[in-house]
Amino acid sequence: MPHIEGTFMKNRRDFFKTAFLGACAFASRGALADDIAESARKSKDGTAKFSMRGFAAPRIDDLRIGVIGCGTRGWTGISRFHLFEGARTAAYCDTVPEKVGRVKKYLEEKGLAGAAAYCGGDEEYKRLCDRGDIDLVYIATPWKWHVPMAEYAMASGKHVALEVPAARTLGEAWRLVEASERFRRHCFMLENCVYDFFEAATVNMALDGALGEIIHAEGAYIHRIVQALPKKETWRWEENRRDGNLYPTHGLGPVALAMGITRGDALEYMASVSSADFTWHKNAGRAKKEVPSIPLFDKYRGNINSSIIRTKNGKTIVLQHDVSSPRPYDRRHILSGTEGFVQKYPDETVFLGGKKLSKGESAKLLKKHTPETIAKIGEFARKVGGHGGMDTIMICRLINCLRNGLPLDMDVYDAAAWSSVTPLSVWSAANRSAPADFPDFTGGGWKTCKPSKLS
């Protein structure tokens, strides 16, 4: 609430915050069947009380950012916020003292303004969220903390940017939607692949009609990370007991925007199949010898999950997830339209009217459809780095929107819809690839909303 509203408004906000968070304690469900039943019930409740579609919060000239989780992804933000005018790290929090100390040292060495540091137990993040001098909470923690932290931050009057996936269950996805709508705060999923140079340009190509009508798309996350898990993210061993597409948004995000998903079209149902596990258990045994604290389970997810989605408008999307096979890195990124075709992996390829464009022709077309932000800071972002520069572009775009009171490129409905692939794929794979219906997080709003290009 604006400062001028005074004590009464602050107390009213605190009342709703307390009531809301109390209710959330009863909202979490462990069983996917309960999640699906709850989603089906809520989908029939009608339109949302307040739609976050196209929402633009008042501009924030001095964007003060609090970071929860100072590991690899949190560091991505902390090391980039100060590169852009009007943004700064105001507070940071982690349960590991060494990570907190690293941030303190970095800010001092860069000559940046001091920031409040929090370190302690699992609830320490609440002290950061309760501060009155934070506008945006940037969440980069293990997956199970994304939703409770985002809920608390929004209930505390803060906008939220949270790492992928935004939610692990359908119930969690609904909680994000409800919190964003109730408190009228942005909930932005940090899907950096949307800001990849090729993918961003092809999203705009599709929305400009350069490929005709998009009828099919493909995306993937194929990245052999299993060897690195013991050293970096031990919590992922437990996450990978769930058998499904656990990390769908890198492949899905760009093609969903290109196809107008939640904006004129919507995900309707999906079917998913997983291979057996041929490497996870073996690697877990090896990892436990290196790091004894790593849990060793009897069963892990299959090595490769393949899922196919049909949309309300009759389009199809294929997604694949594989982080344990010795395959080349691949996000796939295919858009197939009535007049053209684009594909990023293994090479950047553009077809128009059945003809493959030369590299020069493709470069000229891609430049024409490149978002303004990338055109302005693209070379700078490449030098700064972060997945080829797309991390830097994403943070720049987020800061620019918040400082200028603009709608964000992705909202809470995108975060919920894209993340819901995981629980539905888990259920489908466990039920002989039976089809699973997507909930409508927009409350029917997708029917009248028009897609917008990346700026």
Rosetta blueprint (number, residue, H / E / L):
1 M L
2 P L
3 H H
4 I H
5 E H
6 G H
7 T H
8 F H
9 M H
10 K H
11 N H
12 R H
13 R H
14 D H
15 F H
16 F H
17 K H
18 T H
19 A H
20 F H
21 L H
22 G H
23 A H
24 C H
25 A L
26 F L
27 A L
28 S L
29 R L
30 G L
31 A L
32 L H
33 A H
34 D H
35 D H
36 I H
37 A H
38 E H
39 S H
40 A H
41 R H
42 K H
43 S H
44 K L
45 D L
46 G L
47 T L
48 A L
49 K L
50 F L
51 S L
52 M L
53 R L
54 G L
55 F L
56 A L
57 A L
58 P L
59 R L
60 I L
61 D L
62 D L
63 L E
64 R E
65 I E
66 G E
67 V E
68 I E
69 G L
70 C L
71 G L
72 T H
73 R H
74 G H
75 W H
76 T H
77 G H
78 I H
79 S H
80 R H
81 F H
82 H L
83 L L
84 F L
85 E L
86 G L
87 A E
88 R E
89 T E
90 A E
91 A E
92 Y E
93 C E
94 D E
95 T L
96 V L
97 P H
98 E H
99 K H
100 V H
101 G H
102 R H
103 V H
104 K H
105 K H
106 Y H
107 L H
108 E H
109 E H
110 K L
111 G L
112 L L
113 A L
114 G L
115 A L
116 A E
117 A E
118 Y E
119 C E
120 G L
121 G L
122 D L
123 E L
124 E L
125 Y H
126 K H
127 R H
128 L H
129 C H
130 D L
131 R L
132 G L
133 D L
134 I L
135 D L
136 L E
137 V E
138 Y E
139 I E
140 A L
141 T L
142 P L
143 W H
144 K H
145 W H
146 H H
147 V H
148 P H
149 M H
150 A H
151 E H
152 Y H
153 A H
154 M H
155 A H
156 S L
157 G L
158 K L
159 H E
160 V E
161 A E
162 L E
163 E L
164 V L
165 P L
166 A L
167 A L
168 R L
169 T L
170 L H
171 G H
172 E H
173 A H
174 W H
175 R H
176 L H
177 V H
178 E H
179 A H
180 S H
181 E H
182 R H
183 F H
184 R L
185 R L
186 H L
187 C E
188 F E
189 M E
190 L L
191 E L
192 N H
193 C H
194 V H
195 Y H
196 D L
197 F H
198 F H
199 E H
200 A H
201 A H
202 T H
203 V H
204 N H
205 M H
206 A H
207 L H
208 D L
209 G L
210 A L
211 L L
212 G L
213 E L
214 I E
215 I E
216 H E
217 A E
218 E E
219 G E
220 A E
221 Y E
222 I E
223 H L
224 R L
225 I L
226 V L
227 Q L
228 A L
229 L H
230 P H
231 K H
232 K H
233 E L
234 T L
235 W H
236 R H
237 W H
238 E H
239 E H
240 N L
241 R L
242 R L
243 D L
244 G L
245 N L
246 L L
247 Y L
248 P L
249 T H
250 H H
251 G H
252 L H
253 G H
254 P H
255 V H
256 A H
257 L H
258 A H
259 M L
260 G L
261 I E
262 T L
263 R L
264 G L
265 D E
266 A L
267 L E
268 E E
269 Y E
270 M E
271 A E
272 S E
273 V E
274 S E
275 S L
276 A L
277 D L
278 F L
279 T L
280 W H
281 H H
282 K H
283 N H
284 A H
285 G H
286 R H
287 A H
288 K H
289 K H
290 E H
291 V L
292 P L
293 S L
294 I L
295 P L
296 L L
297 F L
298 D L
299 K L
300 Y L
301 R L
302 G L
303 N L
304 I L
305 N E
306 S E
307 S E
308 I E
309 I E
310 R E
311 T E
312 K L
313 N L
314 G L
315 K L
316 T E
317 I E
318 V E
319 L E
320 Q E
321 H E
322 D E
323 V L
324 S L
325 S L
326 P L
327 R L
328 P L
329 Y L
330 D E
331 R L
332 R L
333 H L
334 I E
335 L E
336 S E
337 G E
338 T L
339 E L
340 G E
341 F E
342 V E
343 Q E
344 K L
345 Y L
346 P L
347 D L
348 E L
349 T E
350 V E
351 F E
352 L E
353 G L
354 G L
355 K E
356 K E
357 L L
358 S L
359 K H
360 G H
361 E H
362 S H
363 A H
364 K H
365 L H
366 L H
367 K H
368 K H
369 H H
370 T L
371 P L
372 E H
373 T H
374 I H
375 A H
376 K H
377 I H
378 G H
379 E H
380 F H
381 A H
382 R H
383 K H
384 V H
385 G L
386 G L
387 H H
388 G H
389 G H
390 M H
391 D H
392 T H
393 I H
394 M H
395 I H
396 C H
397 R H
398 L H
399 I H
400 N H
401 C H
402 L H
403 R H
404 N L
405 G L
406 L L
407 P L
408 L L
409 D L
410 M L
411 D L
412 V H
413 Y H
414 D H
415 A H
416 A H
417 A H
418 W H
419 S H
420 S L
421 V H
422 T H
423 P H
424 L H
425 S H
426 V H
427 W H
428 S H
429 A H
430 A H
431 N L
432 R L
433 S L
434 A L
435 P L
436 A E
437 D E
438 F L
439 P L
440 D L
441 F L
442 T L
443 G L
444 G L
445 G H
446 W H
447 K H
448 T L
449 C L
450 K L
451 P L
452 S L
453 K L
454 L L
455 S L
